[in-house]
Amino acid sequence: MSFVSSEEKTLSFVAAMLGASPKGPPKARERRRPVVTVSRQTGAGGTAFGEALAGYLEKAQPKGRGPWAVFDRELVDKILEDEALPERLASWSPEDHLSGISFVIEELLGLHRASSRPVQETTETILRLAGMGNVILVGRGANVILGHLPQAFHVRLVASLESRVAHMAELRGTSKKAALAYVEAEDRARQRFLRRTFQVDVSDPLLYNLVINVDRTPIDEAARIVGEAVLSRS
């Protein structure tokens, strides 16, 4: 599946959910549909895993549970760029549905800090998307932001530096030397973001339900393992 078609599918999911009802579908609100967060080392295939997991869940879940959508960094940014969407998301999923969204954000970020505004908006958007359910959120500290939600399942993908560099070199069409520099810089940036914003270590296994080595576990198998775990809890 191409990135464009995946993006279109995800944005169509948002549009369909927002058009269902100002307060969201009643059944979804009662059942609290599951959410999966995916943290990943650079080059470990987070988005590919998310798409494989969404495909598995749609096939394996009981009928009537609805589609799944994958949100990576680029798609969250696209939602934030659309000035109308955050307001519509707030209307769809009011505070009582998310057990005090304002309190969660304040606890995570400390709203007295003016510099936290961009992160606050991202955090609020992730909380609103999670309120819809049937979403897979890749990166952005979603595992920390949604750590209080019992319906959220948190996954960390890891792999050897060698395999991650080879993957990024192929994906970006660069030399292995350039890919190595990119992987190391991205890993450091993600670690700094989580530590500075949420005061956590991204590599701490206690933040996750499951840590998967994708060198030893292929993406499709990892998707099946996580999918079965998610469905067994919902």
C-alpha positions as CSV (number, residue, x, y, z in Angstrom):
1,M,0.0,0.0,0.0
2,S,1.4,3.4,-1.0
3,F,1.9,6.2,1.5
4,V,-0.6,8.3,-0.5
5,S,-3.4,5.7,-0.4
6,S,-2.7,5.1,3.3
7,E,-2.9,8.8,4.0
8,E,-6.1,9.1,2.1
9,K,-7.6,6.2,4.0
10,T,-6.7,7.6,7.4
11,L,-8.0,11.1,6.6
12,S,-11.2,9.5,5.3
13,F,-11.5,7.6,8.6
14,V,-11.3,11.0,10.5
15,A,-13.8,12.6,8.2
16,A,-16.2,9.6,8.6
17,M,-15.9,9.6,12.4
18,L,-16.4,13.3,12.6
19,G,-19.5,13.1,10.4
20,A,-21.1,10.3,12.4
21,S,-22.3,12.5,15.3
22,P,-21.3,15.6,17.2
23,K,-20.5,13.5,20.2
24,G,-19.4,10.3,18.4
25,P,-21.1,7.0,17.8
26,P,-22.9,5.9,21.0
27,K,-21.7,2.3,20.7
28,A,-18.1,3.4,20.4
29,R,-18.4,5.7,23.4
30,E,-19.8,2.9,25.5
31,R,-17.3,0.3,24.5
32,R,-14.2,2.4,24.6
33,R,-12.6,1.0,21.4
34,P,-8.9,0.0,21.7
35,V,-5.9,2.2,20.8
36,V,-2.3,1.0,20.0
37,T,0.7,3.2,20.3
38,V,4.0,2.4,18.5
39,S,7.3,3.6,19.6
40,R,10.2,2.7,17.4
41,Q,13.9,3.0,16.9
42,T,14.7,4.8,13.6
43,G,14.6,2.4,10.7
44,A,12.7,-0.3,12.7
45,G,9.6,0.0,10.4
46,G,7.1,1.7,12.6
47,T,4.7,2.9,9.9
48,A,4.9,-0.4,8.0
49,F,4.2,-2.3,11.2
50,G,1.2,0.0,11.9
51,E,-0.3,-0.6,8.5
52,A,0.2,-4.4,8.9
53,L,-1.4,-4.3,12.3
54,A,-4.4,-2.3,11.0
55,G,-4.9,-4.8,8.2
56,Y,-4.7,-7.8,10.7
57,L,-7.1,-6.2,13.1
58,E,-9.7,-5.4,10.5
59,K,-9.6,-9.0,9.3
60,A,-9.5,-10.7,12.7
61,Q,-11.8,-8.6,14.9
62,P,-15.5,-9.4,15.3
63,K,-17.8,-8.0,12.7
64,G,-19.1,-4.5,13.3
65,R,-16.0,-3.2,15.1
66,G,-15.2,-0.8,12.3
67,P,-12.1,0.1,10.4
68,W,-8.7,1.0,11.8
69,A,-6.5,4.0,11.0
70,V,-2.7,4.6,11.3
71,F,-1.4,8.0,12.3
72,D,2.3,8.7,12.0
73,R,4.1,12.0,12.6
74,E,3.3,13.4,9.1
75,L,-0.5,12.7,9.5
76,V,-0.7,14.2,12.9
77,D,1.1,17.3,11.5
78,K,-1.4,17.4,8.7
79,I,-4.3,17.4,11.1
80,L,-2.7,20.2,13.2
81,E,-2.3,22.2,10.0
82,D,-6.0,22.1,9.3
83,E,-7.3,24.8,11.6
84,A,-10.9,23.4,11.6
85,L,-10.0,19.8,12.6
86,P,-8.8,20.3,16.2
87,E,-12.0,22.1,17.0
88,R,-14.1,19.4,15.4
89,L,-12.2,16.7,17.2
90,A,-12.9,18.5,20.5
91,S,-16.6,18.6,19.6
92,W,-16.6,14.9,18.7
93,S,-14.9,13.7,22.0
94,P,-15.8,16.0,24.9
95,E,-13.8,16.0,28.2
96,D,-16.0,13.6,30.1
97,H,-15.3,10.9,27.4
98,L,-11.6,11.2,28.0
99,S,-11.7,11.4,31.8
100,G,-10.5,15.0,32.1
101,I,-8.4,15.8,29.1
102,S,-7.4,19.2,30.4
103,F,-6.1,17.6,33.6
104,V,-4.1,15.1,31.7
105,I,-2.4,17.8,29.6
106,E,-1.7,19.9,32.6
107,E,-0.1,17.0,34.4
108,L,2.0,16.1,31.4
109,L,3.1,19.5,30.3
110,G,2.4,22.2,32.9
111,L,0.4,24.8,31.0
112,H,2.0,27.7,32.7
113,R,4.9,27.3,30.3
114,A,4.2,29.3,27.1
115,S,6.8,27.3,25.2
116,S,4.7,24.2,25.6
117,R,1.9,25.4,23.3
118,P,2.9,23.5,20.1
119,V,3.4,20.3,22.2
120,Q,0.1,21.0,24.0
121,E,-1.7,21.1,20.7
122,T,-0.1,17.8,19.6
123,T,-0.9,16.2,22.9
124,E,-4.5,17.3,22.8
125,T,-4.9,16.0,19.2
126,I,-3.5,12.6,20.2
127,L,-5.9,12.4,23.1
128,R,-8.8,13.3,20.9
129,L,-7.8,10.7,18.2
130,A,-7.5,8.1,20.9
131,G,-11.0,9.0,22.1
132,M,-12.3,7.8,18.7
133,G,-10.7,4.4,19.2
134,N,-9.5,1.9,16.5
135,V,-6.4,4.0,15.9
136,I,-2.7,3.2,15.8
137,L,-0.5,6.1,16.7
138,V,3.1,6.0,15.7
139,G,5.6,8.1,17.6
140,R,5.0,11.6,19.1
141,G,5.2,10.2,22.6
142,A,1.7,8.7,22.3
143,N,2.6,5.9,24.7
144,V,3.3,8.4,27.4
145,I,0.3,10.7,26.6
146,L,-2.1,7.7,26.6
147,G,-0.4,5.8,29.4
148,H,-3.5,6.4,31.6
149,L,-6.0,4.8,29.2
150,P,-6.8,1.2,30.1
151,Q,-7.8,0.5,26.5
152,A,-4.4,1.5,25.1
153,F,-1.7,-1.1,24.2
154,H,1.8,0.2,23.9
155,V,4.4,-1.4,21.6
156,R,8.2,-0.7,21.1
157,L,10.0,-1.8,18.0
158,V,13.8,-2.3,18.1
159,A,16.3,-3.7,15.7
160,S,20.1,-3.9,15.3
161,L,21.8,-0.7,14.1
162,E,23.1,-2.6,11.0
163,S,19.7,-3.6,9.8
164,R,18.2,-0.2,10.6
165,V,20.9,1.6,8.6
166,A,20.5,-0.8,5.7
167,H,16.7,-0.2,5.7
168,M,17.0,3.6,5.8
169,A,19.7,3.6,3.1
170,E,17.3,1.7,0.8
171,L,14.3,3.7,1.8
172,R,16.0,7.1,1.3
173,G,18.2,6.1,-1.6
174,T,21.4,7.2,0.2
175,S,24.7,5.7,1.1
176,K,25.1,3.6,4.3
177,K,27.3,6.3,5.7
178,A,24.6,9.0,5.2
179,A,21.9,6.6,6.5
180,L,24.0,5.9,9.6
181,A,24.2,9.6,10.3
182,Y,20.5,10.0,9.8
183,V,19.6,7.1,12.1
184,E,21.8,8.2,14.9
185,A,20.6,11.8,14.7
186,E,16.9,10.7,14.7
187,D,17.4,8.4,17.6
188,R,19.0,11.1,19.6
189,A,16.3,13.6,18.7
190,R,13.5,11.2,19.7
191,Q,15.3,10.5,23.0
192,R,15.7,14.2,23.7
193,F,12.1,14.9,22.9
194,L,10.7,12.3,25.3
195,R,13.1,13.3,28.1
196,R,12.6,17.0,27.7
197,T,8.8,16.9,27.2
198,F,7.7,14.1,29.4
199,Q,10.8,13.3,31.6
200,V,11.0,9.7,30.5
201,D,13.5,7.5,28.8
202,V,12.2,6.2,25.5
203,S,14.1,3.0,25.9
204,D,12.6,2.2,29.3
205,P,10.8,-1.2,28.7
206,L,8.4,-0.4,31.6
207,L,6.6,2.1,29.3
208,Y,5.4,-0.6,27.0
209,N,3.2,-3.7,27.0
210,L,5.5,-5.4,24.5
211,V,9.0,-4.8,23.1
212,I,9.6,-6.5,19.8
213,N,12.9,-7.2,18.0
214,V,12.0,-7.0,14.4
215,D,15.3,-8.6,13.4
216,R,14.0,-11.8,14.9
217,T,10.3,-11.2,14.4
218,P,9.1,-10.2,10.9
219,I,6.7,-7.3,10.7
220,D,3.7,-9.5,9.7
221,E,4.3,-11.9,12.6
222,A,4.7,-9.0,15.0
223,A,1.4,-7.5,13.7
224,R,-0.3,-10.8,14.4
225,I,1.2,-11.1,17.9
226,V,0.1,-7.6,18.8
227,G,-3.2,-7.9,17.1
228,E,-4.1,-11.0,19.1
229,A,-3.1,-9.3,22.3
230,V,-5.2,-6.3,21.5
231,L,-8.3,-8.3,20.6
232,S,-8.0,-10.5,23.7
233,R,-8.3,-7.3,25.8
234,S,-11.3,-5.7,24.0
